[in-house]
Amino acid sequence: MTVLKAVLNRDSIRRYSDKPVDRETLLTCLEAARLAPSAENSQPWRFIVLTDSDIKTRFGKNVFTGIYKTSQFVLKAPAILVLCADLDFTANRMGKLFTGIPFYLLDVGMAGEHFALQAAEMGLGTCWIGWFNMKKAHKALKLPKKIRICAMMAVGYPTQDWRLKPHKRKKLEDIVHWNGW
Ligand SMILES: Cc1cc2nc3c(=O)[nH]c(=O)nc-3n(C[C@H](O)[C@H](O)[C@H](O)COP(=O)(O)O)c2cc1C
């Protein structure tokens, strides 16, 4: 599969079949994430993979309730990837200080998309999740202060009726400026 084909194949999947995702498959996707680039190769990403259904249910009761209820579909996914960053890195602190850019978000974002593309190649569906109760998620996972949750990702095989639709995106001419704004 070419990179562009994998990109075209990746879709946000919100309905999952009951087919479990085996650990080897998850490990292959995590390996793709591990190989992502990062500022000063700081590799601030940390991944928590929730696959146990009791743990997921308990987690969901804390994290996907109230205004975050719309994210409850995540609990139907066989795996939930929690994408975290260890903020205790010089590259991250210096980057933010001098450029104002929190590099760790770029780093974790790239690692996550590596994961998603590898998952797509293996027939898995994923959905990035930014809509969840951050404070409760941090507490439920008993994370140390220096670990920040950046996003989550639902992971599982799409239901059989899933068909790939063209991605709705802005046209290149609306987003690209050659040789200056
Ligand atoms: C950082 C981020 C957070 C997102 N959060 C959610 C979310 O909380 N719930 C959801 O259903 N989709 C979420 N999405 C998925 C987007 O809605 C989706 O990527 C976008 O609509 C484009 O559709 P596509 O991924 O199918 O191409 C998120 C995507 C990103 C990148």
The ligand as a Gaussian input file, in Angstrom:
#p B3LYP/6-31G(d) Opt

LIG

0 1
 C       -7.659000      15.927000      17.679000
 C       -8.938000      15.299000      17.205000
 C       -9.991000      15.139000      18.069000
 C      -11.169000      14.512000      17.656000
 N      -12.168000      14.305000      18.546000
 C      -13.265000      13.615000      18.176000
 C      -14.269000      13.292000      19.138000
 O      -14.180000      13.615000      20.324000
 N      -15.344000      12.594000      18.704000
 C      -15.492000      12.193000      17.403000
 O      -16.497000      11.534000      17.099000
 N      -14.548000      12.469000      16.478000
 C      -13.442000      13.172000      16.819000
 N      -12.452000      13.432000      15.911000
 C      -12.593000      12.946000      14.528000
 C      -12.896000      14.072000      13.540000
 O      -14.239000      14.474000      13.709000
 C      -12.614000      13.575000      12.113000
 O      -11.266000      13.268000      11.986000
 C      -12.983000      14.617000      11.055000
 O      -14.363000      14.881000      11.079000
 C      -12.599000      14.152000       9.644000
 O      -13.224000      12.928000       9.326000
 P      -12.373000      11.635000       8.918000
 O      -11.424000      11.357000      10.049000
 O      -13.377000      10.520000       8.759000
 O      -11.650000      11.932000       7.652000
 C      -11.297000      14.077000      16.294000
 C      -10.212000      14.231000      15.428000
 C       -9.051000      14.820000      15.868000
 C       -7.886000      14.927000      14.906000

